[in-house]
Amino acid sequence: MDNRPTSEETPESELNFLVRHWEEAHRIGFKQGMEVGIEKGIKMGIEKVIARYMEEIPEFDDATIAQLFEWPIQIVAEIRAKLSK
C-alpha cells in the first residue's frame, strides 16, 4: 500500500520548498554539465591539434610535443599510438 501523501494532503509550503529545491538542483546540474562539456570539448580540440601536428611534423618526439603544447606526455603518447593504428 502506498502511504505517500497526495498533492491534496501535502501542505503548499512543502510543495513550494520541493519546487524551489528542484529548480536549484536543476540549475546547478545544468551549470556543472555545461562546464564538463566545455572542458571535454577543449580537450578533444587540443588532442586533434596535437594529432595534426604529429602528422605534419612526424620527426618530433612525444616529449617535445608535450612540452610545446603543455600537455601530459602520456596523452601525447596515446594520441601517437592511435595515429599509428
C-alpha positions as CSV (number, residue, x, y, z in Angstrom):
1,M,0.0,0.0,0.0
2,D,1.3,3.5,-0.9
3,N,1.5,5.7,2.2
4,R,2.8,8.8,0.4
5,P,0.7,11.9,0.8
6,T,-1.2,13.0,-2.3
7,S,-0.9,16.6,-3.5
8,E,-4.2,17.4,-1.7
9,E,-2.6,16.2,1.6
10,T,0.8,17.8,1.1
11,P,1.0,21.3,2.5
12,E,1.5,24.1,0.0
13,S,4.6,25.3,1.8
14,E,6.2,21.8,1.4
15,L,5.4,21.7,-2.3
16,N,6.9,25.2,-2.7
17,F,10.0,24.0,-0.9
18,L,10.3,21.0,-3.1
19,V,9.9,23.0,-6.3
20,R,12.4,25.6,-5.2
21,H,15.0,23.0,-4.4
22,W,14.3,21.0,-7.6
23,E,14.8,24.2,-9.6
24,E,18.0,25.0,-7.7
25,A,19.3,21.4,-8.3
26,H,18.4,21.7,-12.0
27,R,20.3,25.0,-12.4
28,I,23.3,23.6,-10.6
29,G,23.3,20.4,-12.6
30,F,22.9,22.3,-15.9
31,K,25.8,24.5,-15.0
32,Q,28.0,21.6,-14.0
33,G,27.1,19.7,-17.2
34,M,28.0,22.7,-19.3
35,E,31.4,23.1,-17.5
36,V,32.1,19.4,-18.1
37,G,31.1,19.6,-21.7
38,I,33.2,22.7,-22.4
39,E,36.2,21.1,-20.7
40,K,35.7,17.9,-22.7
41,G,35.4,19.9,-25.9
42,I,38.6,21.8,-25.3
43,K,40.4,18.6,-24.5
44,M,39.2,17.0,-27.7
45,G,40.2,20.1,-29.7
46,I,43.7,20.2,-28.3
47,E,44.1,16.5,-29.0
48,K,43.0,17.0,-32.6
49,V,45.6,19.8,-33.0
50,I,48.3,17.6,-31.5
51,A,47.4,14.7,-33.8
52,R,47.5,17.1,-36.8
53,Y,50.9,18.4,-35.6
54,M,52.2,14.9,-35.4
55,E,51.1,14.1,-38.9
56,E,52.7,17.3,-40.3
57,I,56.0,17.0,-38.3
58,P,56.5,13.3,-37.5
59,E,60.1,13.7,-36.5
60,F,59.2,15.5,-33.3
61,D,59.1,13.1,-30.4
62,D,56.4,12.8,-27.7
63,A,58.4,14.8,-25.1
64,T,58.9,17.7,-27.5
65,I,55.3,17.8,-28.5
66,A,54.1,17.5,-24.9
67,Q,56.4,20.5,-24.0
68,L,55.2,22.6,-26.9
69,F,51.5,22.1,-26.1
70,E,52.0,21.9,-22.3
71,W,50.1,18.6,-22.4
72,P,50.9,15.4,-20.4
73,I,53.3,13.2,-22.2
74,Q,51.1,10.1,-21.5
75,I,48.3,11.6,-23.5
76,V,50.6,12.6,-26.3
77,A,51.9,9.0,-26.5
78,E,48.3,7.8,-26.6
79,I,47.5,10.1,-29.5
80,R,50.5,8.9,-31.4
81,A,49.5,5.3,-30.7
82,K,46.0,6.0,-32.2
83,L,47.6,7.5,-35.2
84,S,49.8,4.6,-35.9
85,K,46.9,2.1,-35.9
